[in-house]
Every structure is written in structure tokens, then in C-alpha cells.
Amino acid sequence: MGNQGLEQLRKEVEAINLKMIDLINERGQLVQEIGRVKETQGINKYDPVREREMLNIIKEYNEGPFDNSTIEHLFKEIFKAALELQQDDHRKALLVSRKKKPENTIIEIKGEQLGDGKAHFVFGPCSVESYDQVAEVARAVKGKGLNLLRGGAYKPRTSPYDFQGLGLEGLKILKQIAVEFDLAVISEIVTPADIEKAVDYIDVIQIGARNMQNFELLKAAGAIQKPVLLKRGLAATIEEFINAAEYIMSQGNGQIILCERGIRTYERATRNTLDITAVPILKQETHLPVFVDVTHSTGRRDLLLPAAKAALAIGADGVMAEVHPDPAVALSDSAQQMNLKQFDQFYEELSAMQGIRL
């Protein structure tokens, strides 16, 4: 067969390719429509019995040259792609996504507008230990013109024998501090039952890393109209993190702040590994404000400042860090909290960064 005959065969193959793409896309449109009908009827989109019936018919019709195993493999890939096409209709509609809402979500807390392009800060002790301890930190925070204070009243700890927080008494201390120093307070809530009590005492509900996929807690937080600071799980992918936020927003609460706090890897030099590139990814994929917790991501006082600079430089909306009057006697995470003098130096250096408006 000469070159002319070869070219003719190639043209025939190309023509079939074009017919196949038309048929595949036509099939895809039909599958999408089937998916929409199933959704309205509450039917599961994946039907393994129906898939097996179709494969059996296709194999009976097959006359070669491909053997049945090859044909089955090819059509399984087509079926898989079709199912993903149906699921994409739902994924594209995520309430937290940029596709759903192109503009940034701005969350106003105590006069600060998180997500407005300026740098914002949350400081405070790891745990609420006493009124005097929190008041001393609050005085330092307010003295810098800041408005957001964190403090743990409920502390999920790795060991059951470690300090678990003061609970409701800690929330009451935070409320007293908020009133006296005119601050907004942020604290972690660990069970859905505590959310209703917490709303009377704190301004922002924090959902910690260990509870990022506590779906009942996420739904409970979504049912109230109060800002939620959601931390990324210890080993959560960004997709899982975004879907956790979707749980909250799907219940009607769109006031969500995402917080990157490091993930668990093989590295032992830091407490966790700060996934700094998560910040621009989250900013591109969602319309929500993104903070970085430099304390829990590094676990080292000497790394807090460079990590904070990196967070702001890469586009984070804010930084969270822990401050304690005397970290050496702190009941939790003593090695990673700044004392008040270190806090002064930390904030002074961040303020001096060029191009950062504090």
C-alpha cells in the first residue's frame, strides 16, 4: 500500500474520531439530564446493576477486533467519566466557591472587615486560665489598637490527662474581658450541645483542627448567625477543608473564616508543616477570608515572625498567634506562646513590613 492509501486510511480514522467525540458528548448531555431527573426523584446517581446490564449488552454486540476485556475497560472509563460529569454539576455549585460568588466575602467583627485586603490579627493565650491572665493579654492587644482576642475555654488535648480548659467558666471570663476591654473574643467549641451556650459569651465560634470533620458540629455552627473560624484538619486535603466549610454555609451561615494551621507530615523540626501555598489556593478556590495560625503550624517561638511575614506576603487576610503573660507556667502549649515583650517585638516587626497596611 502506497502513501496515498495510507493517507486515505488516516483520514478515515480521523473522521471516525470526530464522529466518536460527537457521540461521546451527546451521550454526556443525556447522562447529565438523567442525573438531574434522578436528583429530583431522590434516586442514587450511581446504579451498579444498570452499569453491569449495559456492559453485558455491549460485550454481546462486540465482534472484534478488540476482545471483551478491552471493550469493558473502555466503557467503564466512559461510565466513570459520565458519573463525574453528573457530580460536577453539584461541585460547581459549592456555595463557598469563587464560581458561585466571584467577589470576596467581607466579615465584619468589632469594626474590622476581614477579607478587605488589609492585614488583621488575632492574639491571645492558648487556654483561658484565669481572669487576670487573660486581662493582661487583652490590655496588651487593645494597647496596639487591635480588636480580636482568642482564648481556649474547651481544649481538646491529645492526652486525656492534660488540661482540658475551664469550660463554661472560661467563656464567662472571655465575656467579661470582651465587655471591659471592648474586644471581640474567639474561642473553640467542641460539641454541638455547647454551641447554644457559647453564642451568649463569644463573638466568633472556632472549630479546631481535630473537629474539622465533625459534621454535626459543622451543621450546628451553620445554623447560627455568628462568624465561624474553621481550622484545617491535621491531615486534611484542601478539598476536604473546603467541603467542611460548605457544611457550615449549606446551613445558612456564610460568615466563615478559613484558617491554615499546618498539616502533619514526616517532618519533626516543627510541630506541624505550614502549608503556605494553601493560602493562595484557598483564595482562588473560595471567596472566604483566609488566616494563618503561625503558633500551631510551627510550634516554635523563633519561627512565629518569619511564618507570619510569609503568610502576609503570600496573601493571607490575617494571622493568629498565641500570647501569654508567662508562657513558662502556661497550662497548655508553653513552648510556643510569646510573652508580652516578645509580642511587642513581633507586632513591631510586622508593622514595619513594607507594603503591609496595619
C-alpha positions in Angstrom: 0.0 0.0 0.0 1.5 3.3 -1.0 1.5 6.7 0.8 -1.8 7.7 -0.9 -3.5 4.6 0.5 -2.1 5.3 4.0 -3.3 8.8 4.0 -6.8 7.7 3.0 -6.9 5.3 5.9 -5.7 8.0 8.3 -8.4 10.3 7.0 -11.0 7.6 7.7 -9.7 7.2 11.2 -9.8 10.9 11.8 -13.4 11.1 10.5 -14.3 8.3 12.9 -12.6 10.1 15.8 -14.8 13.2 15.1 -17.9 11.0 15.0 -16.9 9.4 18.3 -16.4 12.7 20.0 -19.8 13.9 18.8 -21.4 10.7 20.1 -19.5 10.8 23.4 -20.6 14.4 24.0 -24.1 13.6 23.0 -24.1 10.7 25.5 -22.7 13.1 28.1 -25.6 15.5 27.6 -28.1 12.7 28.0 -26.3 11.5 31.2 -26.4 15.0 32.7 -30.1 15.1 32.0 -30.6 11.6 33.6 -28.6 12.9 36.6 -30.9 15.9 37.0 -34.0 13.7 36.8 -32.6 11.3 39.4 -31.8 14.2 41.7 -35.4 15.5 41.6 -36.6 11.9 42.3 -34.1 11.3 45.1 -32.5 8.4 43.2 -28.8 7.5 43.6 -26.9 8.6 40.6 -24.7 5.5 40.6 -26.5 2.3 39.7 -24.1 -0.7 39.5 -26.9 -3.1 38.3 -27.7 -0.8 35.4 -24.0 -0.5 34.6 -23.5 -4.2 34.5 -26.5 -4.7 32.3 -25.2 -2.2 29.8 -21.7 -3.8 29.8 -23.2 -7.2 29.1 -25.2 -5.9 26.1 -22.1 -4.1 24.8 -20.0 -7.3 25.0 -22.7 -9.3 23.3 -22.6 -6.8 20.4 -18.8 -6.8 20.2 -17.5 -8.6 17.1 -13.8 -7.6 17.4 -11.0 -7.0 16.8 -11.0 -5.8 20.4 -11.6 -8.6 22.9 -14.3 -8.2 25.5 -12.0 -7.3 28.4 -10.6 -4.3 26.4 -14.1 -3.2 25.4 -15.3 -3.5 29.1 -12.3 -1.4 30.3 -13.0 1.3 27.7 -16.7 1.6 28.5 -16.0 1.5 32.3 -13.9 4.6 31.8 -16.8 6.2 29.8 -19.2 5.3 32.5 -16.9 6.7 35.2 -16.4 10.0 33.3 -20.2 10.2 32.9 -20.7 9.8 36.7 -18.1 12.5 37.4 -19.9 14.8 34.9 -23.1 14.4 36.9 -21.2 15.1 40.2 -19.6 18.1 38.6 -23.0 19.8 38.4 -23.0 19.7 42.2 -19.4 20.6 42.7 -19.6 23.6 40.5 -22.4 24.9 42.7 -20.4 24.9 46.0 -21.6 27.9 48.0 -18.1 28.7 49.2 -16.6 28.6 45.7 -15.4 31.6 43.5 -17.6 30.1 40.8 -20.6 30.7 42.9 -19.5 34.1 44.2 -16.6 35.9 42.4 -16.3 38.7 44.9 -14.6 38.4 48.3 -16.8 37.8 51.4 -16.2 40.5 53.9 -16.9 39.6 57.5 -17.2 42.5 59.9 -16.2 41.8 63.5 -15.9 44.7 66.0 -15.3 47.3 63.3 -12.7 45.2 61.4 -13.6 43.9 58.0 -11.9 40.6 57.4 -11.3 39.9 53.7 -10.9 43.6 52.8 -7.3 43.3 51.6 -5.8 44.6 54.8 -3.9 42.6 57.4 -5.9 41.6 60.5 -4.7 39.8 63.7 -6.0 37.5 66.4 -3.8 37.2 69.5 -4.4 35.7 72.9 -3.5 32.8 75.2 -3.8 29.2 74.2 -6.0 28.5 77.2 -8.1 30.7 79.5 -6.6 30.0 82.9 -7.8 33.0 85.0 -9.3 36.4 84.6 -6.0 38.2 85.5 -4.1 36.1 82.9 -6.5 37.0 80.1 -6.9 40.6 81.1 -3.1 41.1 81.0 -3.0 39.9 77.4 -6.2 41.8 76.5 -4.6 45.0 77.8 -1.6 44.5 75.5 -3.8 43.7 72.5 -6.0 46.7 73.0 -3.0 48.9 73.5 -2.0 48.2 69.9 -5.3 49.2 68.6 -6.4 45.6 67.9 -9.9 44.3 68.4 -9.7 40.5 68.2 -8.8 38.3 71.2 -8.6 34.5 71.2 -8.6 32.1 74.2 -9.4 28.5 74.7 -12.2 27.5 77.1 -12.6 24.0 75.8 -9.3 22.3 75.0 -9.3 19.0 73.0 -6.0 17.5 74.0 -4.0 14.6 72.7 -3.7 13.1 76.2 -6.9 12.8 78.4 -4.8 13.8 81.4 -3.8 17.2 80.0 -5.6 20.4 81.0 -8.9 20.4 79.2 -9.9 24.0 79.8 -12.3 25.8 82.2 -15.3 25.2 80.0 -18.3 27.5 80.7 -16.3 29.3 83.4 -13.7 30.2 80.7 -16.4 31.5 78.4 -17.7 33.7 81.2 -14.2 35.1 81.7 -13.9 35.9 78.0 -17.3 37.6 78.0 -16.2 39.8 81.0 -12.9 40.7 79.2 -14.8 41.5 76.0 -17.0 44.0 77.7 -14.3 45.6 79.9 -11.8 46.0 77.0 -14.2 46.4 74.1 -12.9 43.4 72.3 -14.4 40.6 70.2 -13.5 37.2 71.5 -12.9 34.0 69.7 -13.0 30.6 71.3 -13.2 26.9 70.3 -16.4 24.9 70.7 -16.1 21.1 70.6 -19.6 19.8 70.7 -22.9 20.8 69.1 -24.6 20.9 72.5 -22.2 23.7 73.6 -22.9 26.0 70.7 -26.1 27.3 72.0 -24.5 28.3 75.3 -21.4 29.7 73.6 -23.3 32.3 71.5 -24.1 34.3 74.6 -20.5 34.6 75.6 -18.2 34.8 72.5 -18.2 36.7 69.1 -16.6 34.1 66.9 -17.0 30.3 67.1 -13.8 28.5 66.4 -13.9 24.9 65.1 -10.5 23.3 65.7 -8.4 21.1 63.6 -9.5 17.9 65.4 -13.1 18.8 64.7 -12.9 19.9 61.1 -14.9 16.9 60.0 -17.2 16.7 63.0 -20.1 17.1 60.6 -22.8 17.5 63.3 -20.7 20.3 64.9 -20.3 22.0 61.5 -24.0 21.9 60.9 -24.7 23.3 64.3 -22.3 26.2 63.7 -24.0 26.7 60.3 -27.4 27.0 61.9 -26.4 30.1 63.9 -25.7 33.6 62.6 -22.3 34.1 64.1 -18.9 34.1 62.5 -17.1 30.8 62.4 -13.3 30.4 62.3 -12.7 27.0 60.8 -9.2 25.4 61.1 -7.8 22.9 58.6 -7.6 19.3 59.9 -4.3 17.7 60.9 -4.1 15.6 57.7 -6.9 17.2 55.7 -6.6 17.9 52.0 -7.6 21.3 50.7 -10.7 19.7 49.1 -11.8 18.2 52.4 -11.2 21.6 54.1 -13.3 23.4 51.5 -16.1 20.8 51.9 -16.1 21.3 55.6 -16.7 25.0 55.1 -19.5 24.0 52.7 -21.2 22.1 55.5 -21.4 25.3 57.5 -22.5 27.5 54.6 -25.1 25.0 53.4 -26.9 25.5 56.7 -27.3 29.3 56.0 -24.2 30.8 57.8 -21.9 32.4 55.3 -19.7 34.1 57.9 -16.7 31.7 57.6 -13.0 32.4 58.1 -10.7 29.6 56.9 -7.5 29.1 59.0 -4.5 27.2 57.8 -2.7 25.8 60.8 -0.2 23.3 59.4 -0.6 19.7 58.5 1.0 16.5 59.8 3.9 15.3 57.7 7.1 13.2 58.3 9.0 16.4 59.3 9.8 16.8 63.1 11.6 20.1 63.1 8.3 21.9 63.6 5.1 20.8 65.4 3.3 20.7 62.0 4.3 21.6 58.4 2.9 25.0 57.4 1.3 24.6 54.0 1.9 28.2 53.0 0.7 27.6 49.4 -2.7 26.6 50.8 -3.4 30.4 51.3 -3.4 31.4 47.6 -5.2 28.1 46.6 -7.9 28.8 49.1 -8.1 32.4 48.0 -8.5 31.3 44.4 -11.0 28.5 45.1 -13.2 30.2 47.6 -14.4 33.7 48.4 -13.8 33.4 52.1 -11.1 35.2 54.2 -8.1 33.1 54.9 -6.0 33.3 58.1 -2.8 31.5 59.1 -2.2 30.2 62.6 1.6 30.5 63.0 1.6 29.2 66.5 0.2 25.7 65.9 1.8 25.4 62.5 5.3 25.9 63.8 5.1 25.1 67.5 8.3 27.3 67.9 8.5 30.9 69.1 11.6 31.5 67.0 9.6 30.8 63.8 6.5 32.8 64.6 7.7 36.0 63.0 9.1 34.6 59.7 6.0 32.4 59.3 3.7 35.5 59.9 5.7 37.5 57.3 5.4 34.7 54.8 1.6 34.4 55.5 1.0 38.1 54.8 3.4 38.2 51.8 1.6 35.3 50.1 -1.9 36.9 50.6 -3.4 35.8 53.9 -6.1 38.1 55.3 -4.8 37.7 58.8 -2.5 36.0 61.3 -3.4 34.2 64.5 -0.7 33.7 67.2 -0.7 32.9 70.9 0.4 35.3 73.7 0.7 34.5 77.4 1.9 36.8 80.3 4.3 34.0 81.5 4.5 31.1 79.0 6.7 29.0 81.3 3.8 28.4 83.6 1.1 28.1 81.0 -1.2 25.1 81.4 -1.0 24.3 77.7 1.5 24.8 74.8 4.0 26.7 76.9 6.8 26.2 74.4 5.1 28.0 71.5 3.5 31.1 73.2 5.0 34.5 73.1 5.4 36.5 76.3 4.3 40.2 76.3 7.8 41.5 75.4 8.1 39.1 72.5 4.6 40.1 71.4 5.7 43.7 71.3 8.7 42.8 69.1 6.6 40.5 66.9 4.0 43.2 66.2 6.5 46.0 65.7 8.4 44.0 63.1 5.2 43.1 61.2 4.2 46.7 61.3 7.5 47.7 59.7 7.0 45.4 56.7 6.8 47.5 53.5 3.5 47.2 51.7 1.5 45.8 54.6 -1.1 48.2 55.9 -1.8 47.5 59.6 
